[in-house]
């Protein structure tokens, strides 16, 4: 079976805080009957749209594909490791926190036993849009519970105004919330464990409040002061073809690069597959390089996610004349990644802005 990229169909998830229009990423999704909060791009139940696994779920394709498609790091398939989604908040999300692997492996075995570390990349933002990430200095459990009782919990958080292009890294244990007026691309370890702390008194269509998980949340929450700031690289860090590459975040669970605005000449790494997510624009994917010519071709457009096998070799993301912005996502060897950045001349202080070991 010759390696080729395939497109993954998203799954759209209704949420109480979601939007009734997902344009411009999904222009066909407007005037919706119910608010959609998330578009899961790499959910294991998402359907493969193209290629030899078309019609199968991503989970089925992952298990059935040749081992060299998954890469040396994933010779044994196990569970699909990356969850990528778009988030469309029209209202505030709940104040929440995610457990780490150690806690989840003991207390959440039935849910897969995996913690959740994530990053947010802001695709678009209205003026004044903000997120809450992490607690202010000096906030302990007693003060947190008192504020919860008086419904003043937001005052204890670090608030960040967001702008298009901002990236935030959220390790497990970081309490947070997303406000309205933005679109976020979230990349995370594959886990859906969320402990809600406060939900603003909202009820669902049946008049029932959503479940809260205060006891578990308090058990995993980081009450130590961990300053968080948006990362926005001020210079590009690499160049492939006519595309500039910015490294947005890297940890042992995922690495995310942003490529724009031109055409990128890339080489798949034999150790791991890649996912390409299109944030803006359109163009062509070219592969199957033979004597400097590509014989495989697919069109791409904004909102799409593509799986690229580890054994693909050379390929090209050929943006239109107006350019396109895409994210390149994979599971790195984080020690090797850090060393590579060091060899390229990035000092420790600079590397620690986007590398989290």
N, C-alpha and C positions, 0 to 999 in steps of 0.2 A: 504494500500500500504506500503510494508516494505521499510524502507529507505535503499538506496544503493548509492554509488558514481557513477557518470557518467562522461564520457569523452566528451569534447567540441571540435568540429572541428574548426581550425582557419580560418580566412578570410585573404587573402593576398592582400595588398593594394599597387598598383603601386605608386611610388613617383619619382619625377625628380632627387632626390639625392640618390636614393636607389641602391641596389646591384643586380647583375645578378646571384649571387650564395648565397644561404642561408645555405649552409653546414657549420659546421656539425650538427646544430640543425635540419635542414630539408634536409637530403642528397639527396632526390629526386628533390629538387629545385635547379638545377644547369643549366648553359647555358640558362638562361631565355631569352625570346624574348624581355621583357621589364624589367626595373629595379624595384624591389620590395623594398619598404622602411619599411613597417610595416606588422607584423602578429598580427592581433587582436585575442586575445585568449578568451576574454569574451565579445565580441560585442553582442548586443541583436539579431543580425541577424545571428550569428554563429549557426551552427547546432549541436544538441546533437547526439552523435555517438553511445552511449550505454544506456542500462537501459530502464525503462518504457516510457521515453519521446523521445526515439530515433527517429530521423527524424524531430522533431519539432525544431523551433528556440529556442535559449536560452530565449528570451523574452517570447515566448509562454509557455515554460516549467516553467519559473519563476511565471507566473500568475496562471498556472493550478496546480502546485504541492501543496500538503497539507501544511497548514500553519506551521506545526511543522518542515517541511523540511527547510523552510526559517529561522525559529527561532523566539523566543519571540520578538526580536527587529524588526522583519519584518512580524508581523501577517497580516497586510495589505500590499499587495505586493508593491504598488507604482512602482517606476522605479528601475530597477536593479542598485545597487549602486557602483559597482566596475568595472573599465576598466583596464585590464592587456594586455600588448602588448610587443612583441619583436620589436626592432628598428635596422635596418641594413643600416647604412649610408656609402655610398661610396664617398660622397661629403658632404660639409657643409650643415646643415639645415639652413633655414632662421633665422635671429635674430628676436626673437618673445617674446611675453609675454601673460599671461592668466589672465582674470579678476577674482575677488573674487565673492562670492555669492551675496553680497550686490549690486555690480554693475550689475552683470548678471541678477538678479531678476528684475531690472528696465529696463535695456537697451537690454536684450537678451531674452525676454519672448518667442519669436517665436522659439528660438533655445533651449528651455527647461529651461532657467533662472538659470542655475547652473554654478558656477565658477569652476575653475580647480586648485587644488593643487596636486602635483605629487612627486614621488621619482624615482630615477634611480639607478638600480643595474647593475654594469658592469659585463657582462657575460664573455667577452673576450676583449682584447685590444692589438693593435700593438704598438711597441715602438714609443713614441712621440705623441700618440693620445691624444687629449685634448678636453675639453668642456669649454664654457664660461658661467659663472653663476654670475649674479649680477654686479653692476657698482663699479668702484673704488671710494674711498673717494673723496668728493668734486665735483663729477659730478652732475650738475644740468641740468634743461631742456634746457637752452640756449646753454650750452656746448654740450649737446647731439645732438641738432639740427644742430649745426655748424659741428660736426663730421659727421653727416649723409650727409650733403651737400658736404663734401670733401671726402666721402667714406673712412673715417678712424675710423668708429664706433668701430671696434674690439679693438682698442687701449684703449678704455674707460672701458673695461670689466676686471673682474678678471678671469684669465685663469688658468685652473687646468689640469695638466697631470693626465691621468687616468690609472688605473691598474686593472686587474681582481680582483673582490671582493670589489671594492670601491662602496660606496653608497652615493648618494647625495639627500638631501631633498630640494624641491623647493616649497615654499608657493606661492600662487597666487600673482601676482604683481612683481615677480622676472624676469627680462629680462634674456634671455639665448639663447644659441645655442649649438648644438652638432656637433663635427667635424667628419671626416672620420676615418676609421680604428678601429672600435670597434663594439660590439654588446651589446645592453642595454636591460634589462627587465624593463619596465616602469609600475609602479602601480599608479593609480590615481583615484580621484573621477570621476564618469562617466559623462564626458563632452567632447565635441570636439571643444570647443571655443578657437581659437588661433588667436591672432592679430599679423600679420607680420609687421615688421618695415623695414627690409632690406633683399633683396633676391639676392644680388650679380649680379644684372642685367640679371638673367637667364630668358629664355623663354621656353614655353612648346613646344610640337611637332608641334603645329600650328603656332609657332613664336610669341605667345602672352605672355607677362609677367604675372606672377601670381599677384593676387590682394594684395595690401598692405592696412593696417588699422591703419595708423599713428595717427589719431586723437583719436581713442579709446585706442590705446596703450599708448599714453601719459597720458590719463585720469586715467589709472589703474597702471601705472608703479611706482615702489618704487625707488625713487631717493635717499633715505637715505642709508647710508652705512650699509649693513648687511653682516658681514663676513660669508663666506660659506667655509666649508672644507669637504673633503670626510670623511665619517665615516667608519672605519674598526675596529670592535671590536677585542681587543687584547686577550681576554679570553672568553671562552664560558660561557653563562649565565644560562644554564639549561641543563638537560640531560634526554632524554626519551629513555629507552631501551639502545641501544649501539650508539645512535645518539646524537651528540652535537647540541645545539640550540643557535643560535645567533639572537638577536633581532636587526633588521636593521633600522627600523623606525616605529614610531607610532604617529598618530594624530587622530582627531575625524573622519576622513574619511576612514582611513585604518591603519592596522598594518601588518608588514611583518616580518616573522621569516625565518631564513635559517637553514635547518637541513642537517647534513652530519656527517660522511660518511656512517654510518651503518644503522641499523634498528630502527625505531622510534615507540614506543608504545604510542599512542595518544588517547585522549578522546574528542569527539566533544562537544562543549559548547551548551547548549540548547538555549542560547540567539541568536546565529547567525550561519549561514552557513560558510563554509570555501572553499577556492579555493587552490588547490595544483598545482604548476607549476614546471615542471621538467627541470632543467638547464643542467644536465649532468647525464649520466649513465642510468641504467634501473633496473627493479625489479618488485615486486608484491605488490598490495594493498589487504589487508585482512580485512574482517569485519564480522559482524553478530556473535558476540562472544557468545558461549553457553558452559558454564562450562569450560571455559579456552581454547576452541577450536573455530577457525574461520571457518565458512562454506561458506562465500563468498570470491571470489578471482578474481582479474583482473591483467593483466600485464600492466606495464607502461614503457615509454621510453622518452628520451630527446625530448624537444619541445612540450610536451603535457600539457594540462590543464585539471584538474578534479574538478568537483563540489562535495562537501561533505555536505550532509544534516545535520542540527543542531541536529536531533534526532537519529543520527547513533550510539551514545554510543562509545564503544571502537573500535578502528581500528588500523591497523599497516601498516606502510610504510616499506616494507622489501626490502632493497637494495641488489643488486647483490654482489658477493664477491669483486668486484672492487669498490663497493660503489656507491653512487649517491648523487647529490646535488639537493635539492628541496626547493622551497619557499612555505611557508604556509601563506595564506593571508586572512584577515577577517576584519570586521568593529568592532572596539572595543568600550567598554565604557572607554574612555581615562582617566577619573578620577580614575576609579577602576584599570586600567592598571598601571598608575603611582604609586598608592598606593601599588600595588602588588610588583612592583620593589623596592619600598622603604622598604617594609617588608623583602625583600630578601637581604637587606644590601647595596643597591646601593645609594650612597650619591647624593644629588641634582645635583652637578656638573656633575657627571657621567651620571645621568639620562637625563640631558638636552642635552646630545650629540645625543640621539636617540629618545627622547620623546618630542613632540612639541604640547603644550597645548595652 
